[in-house]
């Protein structure tokens, strides 16, 4: 397990983003549109994105598709490949980086987590996602934006992670949360001892992150205890990064299991529970 607890400052409102833009401070906007039913988000980006935003391909830039299966559906990218992406996106070492998608930031949280893991300290999700920007009446840009490349150096280790062996060796009393839906948790099975905490419960009906106090109360009611690591997984290490984001905002100590349930079930050696005694 590596890294340190994340800062609680994880999001930025549209109004705060507009104010930051007016100051001329170093800023990078990343558009991370991806959905399980429509993983190719480039067409939507080309049709309309926040002016200045750079498109990020979750499948190929926030993952390593050549290592799928044994490491889960979305293995973390190698350091060298991700550094190349960071530089291509135009991120400078002093930049505030704002990431967004067009739903509830469940996919853009993957970029937030990876950039924090890479040592960048000021990374935020746009609260309410692209929808909040559009609903506020702000303009969208069309086409492809290619920023000037930078020479930013990164190093992984800024966030806590656990691998398959560490998850398998957890004691029964360890705090392990499953970020998938109730239906998938119960129907597909789950890692023994996990409690179900769907990331959908971390946002309101507009897709905005719940206040920190509400997030904290939610996880406390689920049985998460302060002061001890809480391990997070989903199917493939995408939505569970939003769980890490929410837990960080709420003052807990989250640890990501990037391989997720996909890696857990791959070799068939690990037990799966289909009962849902601890289900939300």
Buried (B, 14 or more C-beta within 10 A) or exposed (E): EEBEBBEEEBBBBBEBBEEBBEEEEBBBBBBBBBBEEEEEBEEBBEEBBBEBBBBBBBBEBBBBEEBBEEBBBBBBBEBEBBBBBBBBBBBBBEBBBBBBBBBBBBBBBBBBBBBBBBBBBBBBBBBBBBBBBBEEEBEEBEEEBEBEEBEBEBEBBBBBBBEBEBBBEBEEEBBBBBBBBBEBBBEBBBBBBBBBBBBBBBBEEEBBBBEBEBBBEBBEEBEBEEEEBBBBBBBBBBBBBBBBBBBBBBBBBBBBBBBBBBBBBBEEEBEEBEEBEBBB
